[in-house]
Amino acid sequence: MVLKYRKIGQEAADINTALVLSGGGARGAYQAGVIRQLLKMGISFDLLVGSSIGALNAALLAEFIYNKLDRREIAGLLEEAWYSFRNFLTLNCPGFINNLFCPFRIPSIYTNREIRRVLSYYIPAERRFSDYRECQLSVTATNLTRKCLHIFDFNSEVPVVEAVLASMAYPVAFPAIRIGGDYYVDGGALSNAPLKEAIQWGAREIYLVFLRPMEMIIRGAYDEESYYPALKVIEELLDLATHHLMYGDLKQAEKINKVIDLLNRYQHRLPHGFVREIQELFGLKYGRGKRVINITRIAPAVPLDPPGLRGFRNIKAIKRIMEQGEEDARTALSGQ
């Protein structure tokens, strides 16, 4: 396991507890409810990792923690932010008009103006990832220019708002974000993170929030609808791919935990050199009987409504999803 590095001269808290938030459009309100419940239970975080809508929730939470707000204030502001997204999908009329006779040059169906407005209301334009020392932030994005996954984290000089907009640049729906000469789109397009990112930072306690029922993720099912417009097809494929990749990382982490359990059980029968080499290979530096990572999965039992990019205007549905996230988090942790 290769751990991330920090720049010389910069100090940050050790990473023990991480919260990992996936993408999923309006379903992201579920994460706000999960966060509210985790904070109620006194859980604090050293690292927040997010992709797409998860990047937005993670960035807002990181900023609120940075400002030393209490759990009630954080929960209230997260809810307030979500209620501000009524015009989340604003048609890109200037783009269509300017490229009326060259439709292939239309940058996106919608603008990101509303997303930027809400983000900028809570997060200063000059905010950098390295400012978040007590609770770090990592955001995934797909670099279209270099055709690779990119992680904006503690070592990045990019403004937080720009990185989040890049992570939320849903293909076709929102415009790609240019940063340093490269163009970026939604982090879910290539992301085998965000879970892997938390593991690489060395987190030992990870809360992993899915926005689809685990059964749907495992068997790769779509939401049951009789009609799929083009944008919906793209949305479903990207969402499905993101969750499958994250589920794959989860299964890999579980395998590593099994290796640790086996070492703890049989290390007195194995050559000392062999055990040491296996521990170094997997980065296992913890005492007997301990697991390198403990992952708590939180996911809805049934598909969330409203799904995907739709539903931001439906305040009642947003509130219902938040309450479901809070209840599911409480249920998931009650069995521990």
Secondary structure, 3 states (H helix, E strand, C coil): CCCCCCCCCCCCCCCCEEEEECCCHHHHHHHHHHHHHHHHCCCCCCEEEEECHHHHHHHHHHHHHHCCCCHHHHHHHHHHHHHCHHHCCEECHHHHHHCCCCHHHCCCCEECHHHHHHHHHHCCCCCEHHHCCCCEEEEEEEECCCCEEEEECCCCCCEHHHHHHHHCCCCCCCCCEEECCEEEECHHHCCCCCHHHHHHCCCCEEEEECCCCHHHHHHCCCCCCCCCCHHHHHHHHHHHHHHHHHHHHHHHHHHHHHHHHHHHHHHHHCCHHHHHHHHHHHCCCCCCCCCCCEEEEECCCCCCCCCCCCCCCCHHHHHHHHHHHHHHHHHHHHCC
